[in-house]
Amino acid sequence: MEKLGLTIVVFMSVLTIYIVYSAVQNESGNLLFILLGGLFAVLGNLLHSVKPNYL
């Protein structure tokens, strides 16, 4: 569960830095879709080991 929290914190930090950078440089947000896809891939791998709470 600790990896999940760390993953989300790192992703949100990278996302914030990228948004500020793209606003300053007037750049389009193409990298944003790659970052979101990477987040879903990592979360999918991490959530496989989390036990459901209904058992």
One Martini backbone bead per residue (centre of mass of N, CA, C, O) as a GRO file, in nm:
protein
   55
    1MET     BB    1   0.054   0.065  -0.014
    2GLU     BB    2   0.303   0.253  -0.026
    3LYS     BB    3   0.343   0.250  -0.336
    4LEU     BB    4   0.081   0.391  -0.412
    5GLY     BB    5   0.134   0.664  -0.277
    6LEU     BB    6   0.403   0.724  -0.419
    7THR     BB    7   0.295   0.717  -0.708
    8ILE     BB    8   0.092   0.951  -0.680
    9VAL     BB    9   0.290   1.171  -0.588
   10VAL     BB   10   0.477   1.160  -0.833
   11PHE     BB   11   0.266   1.213  -1.049
   12MET     BB   12   0.160   1.488  -0.943
   13SER     BB   13   0.433   1.629  -0.965
   14VAL     BB   14   0.481   1.590  -1.268
   15LEU     BB   15   0.216   1.720  -1.360
   16THR     BB   16   0.265   2.002  -1.242
   17ILE     BB   17   0.528   2.063  -1.391
   18TYR     BB   18   0.411   2.029  -1.679
   19ILE     BB   19   0.190   2.246  -1.665
   20VAL     BB   20   0.377   2.484  -1.611
   21TYR     BB   21   0.560   2.447  -1.857
   22SER     BB   22   0.332   2.464  -2.079
   23ALA     BB   23   0.238   2.751  -1.999
   24VAL     BB   24   0.509   2.900  -2.050
   25GLN     BB   25   0.568   2.759  -2.355
   26ASN     BB   26   0.315   2.704  -2.528
   27GLU     BB   27   0.227   2.398  -2.499
   28SER     BB   28   0.113   2.110  -2.568
   29GLY     BB   29  -0.066   1.810  -2.419
   30ASN     BB   30   0.067   1.523  -2.514
   31LEU     BB   31   0.211   1.412  -2.253
   32LEU     BB   32  -0.040   1.369  -2.075
   33PHE     BB   33  -0.137   1.097  -2.203
   34ILE     BB   34   0.116   0.938  -2.130
   35LEU     BB   35   0.100   0.977  -1.823
   36LEU     BB   36  -0.181   0.848  -1.783
   37GLY     BB   37  -0.109   0.572  -1.900
   38GLY     BB   38   0.117   0.513  -1.695
   39LEU     BB   39  -0.060   0.524  -1.444
   40PHE     BB   40  -0.251   0.290  -1.520
   41ALA     BB   41  -0.031   0.076  -1.542
   42VAL     BB   42   0.079   0.096  -1.252
   43LEU     BB   43  -0.191   0.061  -1.099
   44GLY     BB   44  -0.258  -0.217  -1.218
   45ASN     BB   45  -0.011  -0.357  -1.086
   46LEU     BB   46  -0.069  -0.272  -0.783
   47LEU     BB   47  -0.384  -0.364  -0.754
   48HIS     BB   48  -0.344  -0.675  -0.773
   49SER     BB   49  -0.242  -0.696  -0.451
   50VAL     BB   50  -0.509  -0.599  -0.349
   51LYS     BB   51  -0.743  -0.648  -0.119
   52PRO     BB   52  -1.054  -0.700  -0.074
   53ASN     BB   53  -1.310  -0.576   0.160
   54TYR     BB   54  -1.534  -0.833   0.133
   55LEU     BB   55  -1.360  -1.078   0.288
   0.00000   0.00000   0.00000
